[in-house]
Amino acid sequence: MASGQLLRAEALACTGHRHACHVMLYSDTKSQLFGRIPIRHVVLMQVRFDGLLGFPGGLVDPSKETLEAGLTRELLEELGVAVPVSEEDHVESRLAPAVSAAPSNLITHFYVKKMEEEQIREVEKASASTAVDHGLEVMGMVRVPLFSTKRGGGLGFFLSHSFIGNARSQLINSLLRLHLLSAPELQCALRSSLKMHAQSAEDLKAALALC
């Protein structure tokens, strides 16, 4: 078992820990960018209040509600529509990495749910019009660009952004596990991401010099 990973029952048996549930919503699509680049799949993420990218969801108290009921409640607040999530959608439970010398007391539970493309569109519409957390805890929903341009744009540039916790690895692992992208495609995107990271660091240094 991977480091930090827990069985669902083990995670729920942990006392003195907080629990957070998040879900990757996705669908298939026949859409094409510029009429020639197949998009193939729609994967939703969100820009959080802290500027980081993450998946919709939040804290859940297993002593008061099931993980899935708590996640569904969080989704209603963040997406403006009730998206039922079941135990069958559960992918993993993991002890979150510590952010300081103190051990982590947060356990994250990750889910993946496939939807119809029209349902994804409804989620996007509701998240900007009726979700109570829009503009507060959530700055907006975004689609992950699952394609690459000749100059490394698309997924490579997207992966160069900052993600909360292990959201980046959750995304990459899900793309591989579900065969939404091949390993060579992801490797190419990650190499582009590393190049973009280096360029961004130089740009930030130049901007800092102007202050």
C-alpha positions in Angstrom: 0.0 0.0 0.0 1.3 3.5 -0.9 2.8 5.6 1.8 0.0 7.3 3.8 -2.7 5.4 2.1 -5.4 3.8 4.3 -8.2 1.3 3.8 -11.6 3.0 4.1 -12.4 1.2 7.4 -9.0 2.0 8.8 -9.5 5.7 8.0 -12.9 5.8 9.7 -11.5 4.1 12.8 -8.9 6.8 13.3 -9.8 8.9 16.3 -8.7 12.5 16.7 -8.5 13.1 12.9 -10.4 15.4 10.6 -11.8 14.1 7.4 -12.1 15.8 4.0 -13.8 14.4 1.0 -13.3 15.6 -2.6 -14.5 14.3 -6.0 -13.4 14.4 -9.6 -16.4 14.8 -11.9 -15.8 13.9 -15.5 -17.5 13.0 -18.8 -16.7 11.9 -22.3 -17.1 14.5 -25.1 -16.8 14.6 -28.9 -16.0 18.3 -28.8 -12.9 19.6 -30.6 -10.8 22.7 -30.0 -10.6 24.9 -33.1 -12.5 22.1 -34.8 -9.5 19.9 -35.1 -8.0 19.0 -31.7 -10.0 16.3 -29.9 -10.8 17.2 -26.3 -12.1 13.6 -25.6 -13.0 14.1 -21.9 -14.2 16.9 -19.6 -12.7 16.9 -16.1 -13.8 19.6 -13.6 -11.6 21.3 -11.0 -12.0 24.6 -9.2 -10.0 27.7 -8.3 -10.2 27.9 -4.5 -10.3 31.0 -2.3 -6.6 30.7 -1.6 -5.8 30.7 -5.3 -4.9 27.0 -5.5 -6.5 24.5 -7.8 -8.4 21.6 -6.2 -11.4 19.3 -6.5 -14.8 20.2 -5.2 -15.6 19.0 -1.7 -14.7 19.8 1.9 -14.6 18.8 5.5 -16.9 16.0 6.7 -17.7 14.8 10.3 -18.2 11.0 10.1 -19.7 11.0 13.6 -22.6 13.0 12.2 -23.0 11.9 8.6 -21.5 9.4 6.2 -18.6 10.4 4.1 -20.8 10.4 1.0 -23.6 12.4 2.6 -21.1 15.0 3.7 -19.5 15.2 0.3 -22.9 15.6 -1.4 -23.7 18.4 1.1 -20.4 20.1 0.3 -21.1 19.8 -3.5 -24.5 21.4 -3.1 -22.8 24.4 -1.5 -20.0 24.7 -4.0 -21.7 23.6 -7.2 -25.3 24.8 -6.6 -26.7 21.4 -7.5 -27.0 18.1 -5.6 -24.6 15.5 -7.1 -25.2 12.1 -5.4 -21.9 10.4 -4.6 -21.9 6.7 -3.5 -19.4 4.5 -1.8 -18.7 2.8 -5.2 -17.2 6.1 -6.4 -14.6 6.0 -3.6 -11.0 5.7 -4.9 -8.7 6.1 -1.9 -8.3 7.4 1.7 -5.0 8.9 2.6 -3.3 10.6 5.5 -2.6 14.2 4.3 1.1 15.2 4.3 2.2 17.2 7.3 2.7 20.9 6.6 5.1 21.4 9.5 7.1 19.3 12.0 3.8 18.2 13.7 2.1 15.0 12.3 -0.9 15.5 10.1 -4.3 15.0 11.6 -6.2 15.2 8.3 -7.4 12.2 6.3 -8.5 12.9 2.7 -11.0 10.7 0.9 -11.0 10.9 -2.9 -13.9 10.0 -5.2 -14.3 9.9 -9.0 -17.7 10.1 -10.6 -18.5 9.8 -14.3 -21.4 11.9 -15.6 -23.0 12.7 -18.9 -21.7 15.7 -20.7 -25.0 17.6 -20.4 -24.9 17.0 -16.6 -21.4 18.5 -16.5 -22.7 21.6 -18.3 -25.5 21.9 -15.7 -23.0 21.7 -12.9 -21.0 24.5 -14.5 -24.0 26.7 -15.0 -25.3 26.2 -11.4 -21.8 26.7 -9.9 -21.8 30.3 -11.3 -25.4 31.1 -10.7 -26.9 29.4 -7.7 -23.9 28.0 -5.6 -23.8 29.8 -2.2 -20.0 29.5 -2.1 -19.3 31.0 -5.6 -17.0 33.9 -5.3 -16.3 33.1 -1.6 -14.8 29.7 -0.9 -14.8 28.9 -4.6 -13.6 31.4 -7.3 -14.9 29.3 -10.1 -15.0 26.0 -11.9 -12.5 25.2 -14.6 -12.1 22.4 -17.1 -8.8 20.5 -17.2 -7.4 20.8 -20.8 -6.6 17.2 -21.7 -4.7 18.0 -24.9 -1.3 19.4 -25.8 -0.5 22.1 -28.4 2.7 22.2 -30.4 4.2 24.7 -28.0 3.5 22.6 -24.9 0.2 24.4 -24.1 -2.9 22.7 -22.7 -2.3 20.1 -20.0 1.4 20.9 -19.6 0.8 24.5 -18.8 -2.2 23.6 -16.6 -0.1 21.3 -14.5 2.4 24.0 -13.9 -0.1 25.9 -11.7 -0.2 25.4 -7.9 -2.5 22.7 -6.5 -3.8 22.1 -3.0 -2.4 19.1 -1.1 -2.2 16.1 -3.3 -4.8 17.3 -5.9 -2.2 17.2 -8.7 -1.3 13.6 -8.1 -4.9 12.7 -7.7 -5.6 14.2 -11.1 -2.6 12.4 -12.8 -3.4 9.1 -11.1 -7.0 9.3 -12.2 -6.2 10.1 -15.8 -3.9 7.1 -15.9 -6.2 4.7 -14.0 -9.3 5.6 -16.1 -7.2 5.6 -19.4 -8.3 9.1 -20.2 -4.7 9.8 -21.3 -1.8 7.5 -22.0 1.4 7.4 -19.9 3.5 9.0 -22.8 0.9 11.8 -23.2 1.2 12.6 -19.5 5.0 12.4 -19.5 5.1 14.9 -22.3 2.7 17.2 -20.4 4.8 17.0 -17.2 8.0 17.9 -19.1 6.2 21.0 -20.5 5.1 21.8 -17.0 8.6 21.7 -15.6 9.8 24.1 -18.3 6.9 26.4 -17.5 7.8 26.3 -13.8 11.3 27.5 -14.6 10.1 30.3 -16.8 7.5 31.4 -14.2 10.2 31.6 -11.6 12.3 33.9 -13.8 9.2 36.0 -14.5 8.4 36.4 -10.8 12.0 37.4 -10.1 11.8 40.1 -12.8 8.4 41.3 -11.4 9.8 41.5 -7.9 12.6 43.7 -9.1 10.1 46.2 -10.3 8.5 46.6 -6.9 
